[in-house]
Amino acid sequence: MEYGGRRGIADAVPGAVTRYCEADARRDPDAIVALFTEDAVVTDEGLTRRGSEEIRAWQEGVAGQYQYTTELLGAEVAGEDTVLVTGRLEGNFPGGTAVLKWRFSLTDGHIRDLEIAP
């Protein structure tokens, strides 16, 4: 993700969140899957994916079908193991722009739950 001049935000969130953003910007499904616990859950576009195989399929399928850039608008630690990130996507998906929120729940330095929604 581009941090839009807000590098301090990246410094304020746990490493797994920063690494997820970087791997997403590179379109690197292997790196993304490695950040999740084996029984992790991802909810995106109203669909829930469970476990490494479904998360990989999500990354290689619906999450990877469009070209886009993401500008990080904000991030906050919202509890001991929860991080909220807001970003603006621009790309070739329907509508061309979207503001999304990612809610990361972490366990032992890995993502156990990720919800992506407008």
Secondary structure, 3 states (H helix, E strand, C coil): CECCCCHHHHHHCCHHHHHHHHHHHHCCHHHHHHCEEEEEEEEECCEEEEHHHHHHHHHHCHHHCCCEEEEEEEEEECCCCEEEEEEEEEECCCCCEEEEEEEEEEECCEEEEEEEEC
